[in-house]
């Protein structure tokens, strides 16, 4: 498994999730924890960056605190992922574990003190190991996130769909999908399956925490003081889109050397959902508060799904009318920025790769963020792994999206065809 990226959540059991199947819970409890010394450090980092790059601006972002899943069908084991980003055996007692009861599997909230202590012991053991191996801007934080998920899965696995390795991201081929019936069950449309617990953060806080050289230290302190290794990190939720054209090609763009991260590497279109977009005419970050969003949950979900299409329009210059409904494949973690989360989507496009290429070179709103466009067939993407020369050219966000695409397969491409694809097809390098 590539140390730069890991999978926090995949929606394989449902073949991906549509907008009505996702809901959010917003609360100030899900914001980053603060302390005077850390706030001074953040301000120093921000002042230094703005001095060097005066075009930078601060903006509000959604902070992913944790998530929970509705129960899978009783015949299927729980989807193998950590139940939440912060361990979820937290101070509020919201435990995302899935346990079996007399009437089927259902989510439980809360757990015993001994269970929580066991989880925290695993976190402490792993965080020391992770920080000990840390190199600058190369933090592998997936181990302690995965360990709690492994512990949960080992206690709640259910026979019926075969054995699964509970370790998320250890190999994309190890997580096998289970057949899933209509979860709604009443013919009244999809029932929410995924709940995202969101707070607010900002770009300034991201630079001073996740992107800081002190990120490893912050994780250790947060775990010791709050029982949550991520409590002091900004953890802004990003979005990315695996865009598939009408002739079954996946769009990749080469990032400009002028962008803040991963300059010159290949990426998928993406960015961040914007809290200010939920309010018409509201531009200043300091006017946005969680309390303002708590009665606008549906609008927040709509922004989460629509923002990935907006990014495709602005970066690739594809009109919104040519894009299909986004399908959420899951959430990937960028471990080069302390496990920053990104929701990865599959989006179909009614245009061919030739038409998309022509639109790209005409230039979109954010054309300056990339310098080239290239295409891989869907089959090539399904075969892509660390052994391919192209893998080293992908930035972490693109790697996470590829891993989720291979897990969820929203286009239902038959894996049995992969053996017929020449290995040399993945040797393509952008012109």
Secondary structure, 3 states (H helix, E strand, C coil): CCCCEEEEEECHHHCCECHHHEEEEECHHHCCCCCHHHHHHHHHHHHHHHHHCCCCCCCEEEEEEEEEECCCCCCCCCCCCCCCCCCCCCCCCCCCCEEEECCEEEECCCCCHHHHHHHHHHHHHHHHHHHHCCECCECCCHHHHHHHHHHHHHHHCCCCCCCCCCCCCCCHHHCCCCCCCCCCCCCCCCCCCEEEEEEEEEHHHHHHCCCCCCHHHHHHHHHHHHCCCCCCCCCECEEEEEEECCCCEEEEEEECCCCCCCCCCEECEEEECCHHHHCCCCCCHHHCCHHHHCCCHHHHHHHHHHHHHHHHHHHHCCCHHHECCCEEEEEEEEHHHCCEEEEEEEEEECCCHHHHHHHHHHCCCCHHHEEEEEEEEHHHHHHCCCCCHHHHHECHHHHHHHHHHHHHCCCCCCHHHHHHCCHHHHHCCCC
